[in-house]
Amino acid sequence: MVIVQGHMGWIYKQPESDNYFAKFKGPDGRYKRRTTGTSDKAMAKKVMIELERIALKAKRNDGLIASTLIKYAQEASELVTGQSLGIPSTKEFFEGFLKAKEVNKKEGTLRSYKTTVGKFLAHLGKAANQPIDKVKPDHIQAFVKARAADGTSPATIRQSIVVLRMIFKKAQKQQLCAVNPADTVETPEGESKAKVPFTVPEVNKILKACKDEEWRTLIHLGFYTGGRIGDCLDLRWEAFDLGAEPSVTFQQKKTGKNRKGWVKIAIHRTLKDRLEEWRLLKKAKATDYVLPSFAGKDLGGRAGVSTQFIEIMEKAGIDPQRSTTGKSRQPQKSFHSFRTTLVSTMQSMGVAKDVRMQIVGHTSADVHNIYSQGEWNNVRAAIDELPELAG
């Protein structure tokens, strides 16, 4: 046993371990035993002294909350070893989170995570290079305010906070931060504004402005299925049945969770013809992406697929009708407008509301039991009545 001069504690070794153990008085007055993690006597003394110091502070403060304990542990590590505890920066941890998610998450979900991470790190600026435990609720709240000022919809902001809470929860479980800074953040209420629909002549203009057949195939998918852009880009050939009763079946990224969110959409003859020609041209297998050039691409950002679509619109002479509020001036016409276009077109054709909503919003936990036969016949008839696109 080695008594540490001027202190109540001591260090000692046990036969089964090369490292020294520290014995010190805890905040409750009882002696505690902890390993110092080192076989160096001088270093072990320093560890014992720091443990004693933390215990004394805990006694004075009537116990330590987790955040204070982590702070003292960091200080102790720097004093004893001259090094920090190795807490990663926010940027490092977030990038590691995305890397880990590449194993199990779908492309669409991963793209959504990447968008949130990219925007949050950009918002933090240089602060993103500081340890992750430096991020406070004020930083998250400021991010929410900035996104709202940019004209981002309340629903999108809320989804961003869900992602941030998930990431910081993981950091908290790894004891890298004492609290989750996203837990107490206030998010805006309200729903997203409905996008302005396209007219059929506008869609034909967009098709003419597309640079290649892959883009034209994406436009056809959007117009005839009303699918969200992320769902369209994630489609593989195995999702399609191009037989006598052509259809596409997939799980929507936005509503698909815990095996729910499956939709089955009848395929119009024009879309069927295009898909058959496109697959033949690409010599695609069932597991291949329908739109391989877009696989894994970001949706948002200056170079994202959504932005590229807006550029094609403008090239076709179609005004995206950008919002007059917010720095980013969100467009009221975008790829999501195809969803509104499908509904409004069927409405003008006299298709019943329940049939329209089945086509764009019907979800089920069972991929094989989405519609009854009667419902499917109505859906099939409604899709067949859609106009043919030129191109």
LUMDODREN-282829 format. One line per field, with one value per residue (C-alpha): residue in one letter; x negated, y, z negated. Coordinates in steps of 0.5 Angstrom, whole numbers, plus 500, padded with zeros to 3 digits. Example, Ala and Ser with C-alpha at 12.3 -4.5 7.8 and 13.67 -1.06 7.14 Angstrom:
<atoms>
r <- [A, S];
xx <- [475, 473];
yy <- [491, 498];
zz <- [484, 486];
</atoms>
This chain:
<atoms>
r <- [M, V, I, V, Q, G, H, M, G, W, I, Y, K, Q, P, E, S, D, N, Y, F, A, K, F, K, G, P, D, G, R, Y, K, R, R, T, T, G, T, S, D, K, A, M, A, K, K, V, M, I, E, L, E, R, I, A, L, K, A, K, R, N, D, G, L, I, A, S, T, L, I, K, Y, A, Q, E, A, S, E, L, V, T, G, Q, S, L, G, I, P, S, T, K, E, F, F, E, G, F, L, K, A, K, E, V, N, K, K, E, G, T, L, R, S, Y, K, T, T, V, G, K, F, L, A, H, L, G, K, A, A, N, Q, P, I, D, K, V, K, P, D, H, I, Q, A, F, V, K, A, R, A, A, D, G, T, S, P, A, T, I, R, Q, S, I, V, V, L, R, M, I, F, K, K, A, Q, K, Q, Q, L, C, A, V, N, P, A, D, T, V, E, T, P, E, G, E, S, K, A, K, V, P, F, T, V, P, E, V, N, K, I, L, K, A, C, K, D, E, E, W, R, T, L, I, H, L, G, F, Y, T, G, G, R, I, G, D, C, L, D, L, R, W, E, A, F, D, L, G, A, E, P, S, V, T, F, Q, Q, K, K, T, G, K, N, R, K, G, W, V, K, I, A, I, H, R, T, L, K, D, R, L, E, E, W, R, L, L, K, K, A, K, A, T, D, Y, V, L, P, S, F, A, G, K, D, L, G, G, R, A, G, V, S, T, Q, F, I, E, I, M, E, K, A, G, I, D, P, Q, R, S, T, T, G, K, S, R, Q, P, Q, K, S, F, H, S, F, R, T, T, L, V, S, T, M, Q, S, M, G, V, A, K, D, V, R, M, Q, I, V, G, H, T, S, A, D, V, H, N, I, Y, S, Q, G, E, W, N, N, V, R, A, A, I, D, E, L, P, E, L, A, G];
xx <- [500, 497, 500, 501, 498, 503, 509, 514, 513, 508, 506, 504, 503, 507, 504, 508, 507, 501, 505, 505, 512, 514, 518, 521, 527, 533, 538, 542, 536, 535, 528, 529, 524, 523, 518, 513, 512, 504, 498, 494, 494, 493, 499, 503, 502, 505, 511, 512, 512, 517, 522, 521, 522, 528, 531, 530, 534, 540, 540, 540, 545, 550, 548, 546, 551, 548, 546, 542, 539, 537, 534, 530, 528, 525, 521, 518, 516, 512, 509, 507, 505, 504, 510, 517, 522, 522, 529, 530, 532, 540, 537, 534, 539, 545, 540, 539, 547, 548, 543, 546, 553, 550, 551, 558, 562, 565, 562, 568, 568, 560, 561, 566, 561, 555, 559, 561, 553, 551, 555, 554, 546, 547, 551, 546, 540, 533, 537, 538, 530, 531, 533, 540, 541, 541, 547, 553, 560, 559, 555, 561, 566, 562, 562, 570, 570, 566, 569, 576, 573, 571, 578, 577, 584, 586, 586, 579, 576, 580, 577, 570, 571, 573, 566, 562, 565, 563, 556, 555, 559, 553, 548, 551, 551, 544, 543, 540, 545, 549, 556, 559, 559, 565, 570, 572, 573, 579, 581, 586, 593, 597, 597, 593, 597, 600, 595, 598, 600, 597, 602, 601, 598, 593, 591, 590, 585, 581, 580, 578, 573, 570, 563, 564, 568, 567, 570, 576, 577, 577, 582, 586, 586, 588, 594, 597, 595, 595, 589, 585, 578, 574, 579, 578, 571, 570, 575, 572, 574, 577, 582, 585, 590, 591, 595, 603, 605, 598, 597, 591, 591, 586, 586, 586, 580, 584, 590, 586, 584, 584, 587, 592, 593, 594, 597, 599, 600, 603, 599, 601, 600, 596, 591, 591, 589, 583, 581, 581, 576, 572, 571, 569, 564, 561, 561, 563, 563, 569, 565, 562, 564, 569, 566, 558, 555, 559, 558, 555, 555, 557, 564, 563, 557, 555, 553, 559, 564, 569, 565, 564, 571, 573, 567, 570, 577, 574, 571, 578, 580, 584, 584, 583, 587, 582, 585, 584, 582, 576, 568, 569, 575, 578, 581, 589, 588, 583, 583, 588, 593, 593, 597, 602, 602, 605, 610, 613, 612, 617, 621, 623, 624, 629, 626, 629, 625, 624, 621, 616, 614, 613, 608, 604, 605, 607, 602, 602, 598, 599, 596, 601, 607, 607, 614, 620, 621, 627, 622, 617, 621, 623, 616, 614, 620, 618, 610, 612, 616, 610, 608, 602, 596, 592, 585];
yy <- [500, 507, 513, 519, 525, 530, 526, 521, 516, 511, 507, 499, 493, 486, 480, 479, 486, 490, 496, 500, 501, 507, 508, 514, 517, 518, 524, 519, 518, 511, 509, 507, 503, 504, 502, 507, 504, 505, 501, 507, 509, 517, 517, 512, 517, 523, 519, 518, 525, 527, 522, 525, 532, 530, 526, 532, 537, 532, 532, 540, 540, 535, 530, 531, 531, 527, 534, 536, 529, 529, 536, 534, 527, 531, 536, 530, 526, 533, 534, 527, 525, 531, 529, 530, 524, 524, 526, 527, 533, 534, 533, 527, 524, 526, 523, 517, 516, 516, 511, 506, 507, 505, 498, 498, 504, 505, 510, 514, 514, 515, 521, 524, 524, 526, 533, 534, 533, 537, 543, 543, 542, 548, 552, 551, 553, 553, 550, 544, 542, 543, 537, 534, 536, 543, 543, 546, 547, 554, 551, 547, 552, 557, 552, 551, 559, 559, 554, 557, 564, 560, 558, 551, 548, 546, 539, 538, 542, 537, 531, 535, 535, 528, 526, 530, 527, 521, 522, 526, 520, 515, 520, 520, 513, 513, 518, 523, 528, 528, 531, 531, 538, 537, 534, 541, 544, 548, 546, 550, 547, 547, 543, 544, 548, 544, 544, 548, 542, 542, 542, 537, 542, 544, 537, 536, 542, 539, 533, 536, 540, 534, 532, 525, 519, 517, 524, 523, 516, 520, 525, 519, 516, 522, 524, 517, 515, 521, 518, 523, 524, 520, 514, 514, 514, 508, 504, 497, 493, 488, 493, 492, 487, 489, 484, 484, 488, 492, 495, 498, 496, 499, 502, 510, 513, 518, 513, 507, 504, 498, 494, 499, 504, 500, 502, 499, 503, 501, 503, 507, 504, 510, 509, 501, 502, 507, 502, 496, 500, 503, 496, 493, 499, 498, 491, 491, 485, 485, 488, 494, 501, 503, 510, 508, 515, 517, 512, 515, 522, 527, 530, 537, 542, 546, 540, 536, 532, 537, 543, 540, 539, 546, 548, 544, 547, 554, 551, 549, 556, 554, 559, 555, 560, 561, 564, 571, 569, 566, 567, 560, 562, 555, 554, 552, 548, 542, 535, 534, 538, 531, 528, 534, 534, 527, 528, 535, 531, 525, 530, 534, 527, 526, 520, 519, 522, 516, 513, 519, 518, 511, 512, 517, 516, 509, 505, 498, 494, 488, 488, 483, 486, 493, 493, 489, 487, 492, 497, 495, 495, 503, 504, 501, 505, 511, 511, 508, 515, 519, 523, 520, 525, 527, 524];
zz <- [500, 502, 498, 502, 497, 496, 498, 494, 500, 502, 508, 508, 512, 512, 514, 520, 523, 526, 525, 519, 515, 511, 505, 503, 499, 503, 502, 497, 493, 494, 498, 505, 509, 517, 521, 524, 530, 530, 527, 526, 519, 520, 525, 521, 515, 520, 521, 514, 512, 518, 516, 509, 512, 516, 509, 505, 510, 510, 503, 503, 509, 505, 511, 518, 524, 530, 534, 528, 527, 535, 534, 528, 532, 537, 533, 529, 536, 538, 531, 530, 537, 541, 546, 547, 546, 554, 555, 562, 565, 567, 575, 573, 569, 574, 580, 576, 575, 583, 584, 579, 582, 589, 587, 586, 588, 595, 600, 599, 591, 591, 596, 591, 586, 590, 592, 584, 582, 588, 586, 579, 579, 584, 579, 574, 578, 574, 568, 571, 570, 563, 558, 559, 552, 553, 557, 553, 554, 556, 562, 564, 563, 567, 573, 572, 573, 579, 582, 581, 584, 590, 592, 590, 588, 581, 583, 586, 579, 575, 579, 578, 570, 570, 574, 569, 563, 565, 567, 560, 556, 559, 557, 550, 549, 551, 545, 550, 548, 541, 544, 551, 553, 558, 553, 551, 557, 559, 566, 571, 572, 578, 584, 591, 596, 602, 608, 614, 620, 627, 633, 638, 643, 638, 636, 644, 644, 638, 642, 648, 644, 641, 643, 643, 643, 636, 634, 638, 635, 628, 630, 633, 626, 622, 627, 627, 620, 616, 612, 608, 612, 606, 607, 615, 615, 610, 614, 617, 623, 618, 615, 622, 625, 633, 634, 636, 630, 630, 623, 618, 611, 606, 599, 598, 595, 591, 588, 589, 582, 578, 584, 586, 591, 597, 604, 610, 616, 623, 629, 635, 641, 643, 637, 638, 646, 643, 638, 642, 647, 642, 639, 645, 647, 640, 640, 633, 628, 623, 617, 621, 620, 625, 625, 624, 625, 619, 614, 608, 610, 605, 606, 604, 604, 610, 614, 611, 616, 613, 615, 622, 623, 622, 627, 632, 631, 632, 638, 640, 639, 633, 627, 620, 617, 611, 604, 603, 596, 593, 595, 599, 603, 603, 610, 610, 616, 616, 617, 611, 615, 619, 613, 613, 621, 621, 616, 619, 626, 624, 620, 627, 630, 624, 621, 614, 608, 604, 611, 611, 604, 605, 611, 607, 600, 599, 594, 591, 587, 591, 598, 601, 598, 600, 604, 605, 612, 613, 610, 615, 621, 619, 619, 625, 629, 626, 628, 635, 636, 635, 641, 645, 645, 651, 650];
</atoms>
